[in-house]
């Protein structure tokens, strides 16, 4: 692997279709915002000969972060695929956003990849969200390596950062997180900082010097060998401890010199199995160099130590109806099974779907079955359709390079799949399949919007449907109670990007309005009302009188209508009319315009006219009776209460519980969770947690997660209820 110097010379960076899964490596880059993932991708592409010194492709655009929104916001907001070739291997580099609002793009990258490269800044360290992603990868056994960037920073300390990574990522086994290389420093500058000029290979005990602009290999000096001896011995012991050869440790401890090839082979197996996590270093290239410091070593690690798609189990599959199907094998000759991991819109090409093929071979112009299920709650209707595959291409910046096929294990872009959405399965027409969906975070920040103008209103529905088709972490809600269009997002930055895409891609300008929760009304006590609707203005008149009694019921009872009329005071044919009238008025509300719930309405008496009584007249009388009953009663405004579960680090439990109490929440329990965390369960009024997704992130430094589910409606505090009534009267 990394110490096999010059074993895999750089090839032309123009990625082509892979011939076999064994020649493909799919690697996702993970790390917090600003850790240097995109810069590292560009440096790897430069070393592979795919871009120029400025990180640009032939048309002058960036190889990653080429979207206009990314340029304006100066950060990654979407998953980017950068395919390069190195030593006969096709490497699909998946650059992910580091900001928490775009974790959906990160999850898509994890789904498409077979290994993860965690990028850690030597200047900033490891943040809590990166730790959580590491735990997710560990749970599924995904192979991982760590690369430390920003070594040119004055605060950079590779040894200390390696120790930090071992503590953060090696909680179960710190000796499974060890460096393969040590940075080689040049002469100390006036500021006291010695720049990194190369690397020292611990296994090979070779120097890889980049100071001249080219990677040069040499023997270490006598003064350097003692400096690396301790780190080298620890690395060898760590590799041997993970070796499948149980006798190897005895031989090593007995003084036997384990040969270099055995150590490298064991290292590669341990990395591929996800049980050993090497630490590497990366630094900017020297002036005029086409090789960033550490990029050759990283490419060698990726091609030699990371697993092939053949070693990565495919997601479970069923038929679209849910019947079990045999597990998929990564076989280009097998049944077609591919998944849309990202959807984007191009103003010239239309919809472009980034697809990972898990089985079979995808070819242009063939008709495939497109199946999407399980996201109905986010505005994605279940669908099973057949579509013709358009052109296949390999993305490179804004360019799309035509492919003739995409074999199992590889990734490609597919044009003009008009019904395919992110998360959909593509399979053969005669053998339709549905892949088990990957875990997506729930969007918990509501954004209420309305069209800016009549012209925007005409385009809004189509723009929103396209937006949610691209991003399954976004949920579209047409709230029937508040009559608001609500876009549920992961955070403020996610919401900003959604609005920007609506404007720039789909030409829809919207206004953000105050989000409303679905309040309810109910009677606090028993009350009666008389509805009299008598009119005579020439011709056929209107005559209906009814008397009702209203009493509160337990929560969840809804509205019950009871007929206790005796003696035919209200003719039988008009009793349903009274019920229809009171139910219609209940839906409109009786105090502040919110639906009335949990009451029993009893029809006691009434009067009718042989000629002038009608269905419409008794509906009106019923509504008037309910309004009169409300005028003489105390009406409670009910607010929705959510069951909230917060998973938070033990250091922040006190702050979280205090904050929940300040939101009128009731903490109902806590329990210990793995990894030094606590699960806090509380009941909180929904009106108090509209921005909780943003506030909790700030409160916990981005390390806490929460979920919410509707529990019930319950009375609001009188002062808050009165304020809402006054607002309703002002806007009436």
Beta strands, then each sheet from edge to edge (+ up, - down):
strand 1: 24-30
strand 2: 80-86
strand 3: 89-95
strand 4: 115-121
strand 5: 143-149
strand 6: 177-179
strand 7: 181-188
strand 8: 194-201
strand 9: 206-209
strand 10: 216-219
strand 11: 277-281
strand 12: 317-318
strand 13: 337-346
strand 14: 350-359
strand 15: 361-362
strand 16: 367-372
strand 17: 383-388
strand 18: 392-396
strand 19: 399-403
strand 20: 406-407
strand 21: 411-415
strand 22: 425-428
strand 23: 434-435
strand 24: 445-451
strand 25: 475-479
strand 26: 484-489
strand 27: 510-513
strand 28: 520-523
strand 29: 527-535
strand 30: 542-552
strand 31: 559-563
strand 32: 599-608
strand 33: 635-649
strand 34: 666-673
strand 35: 677-685
strand 36: 705-715
sheet 1: 2+ 3- 1- 4- 5- 11- 6-
sheet 2: 7+ 8- 9+ 10-
sheet 3: 12+ 23-
sheet 4: 17+ 16- 22+ 13- 14+ 21- 18+ 19-
sheet 5: 15+ 20-
sheet 6: 25+ 26- 24+ 27-
sheet 7: 28+ 33- 35+ 34-
sheet 8: 28+ 33- 36+
sheet 9: 29+ 30- 32+ 31+
end
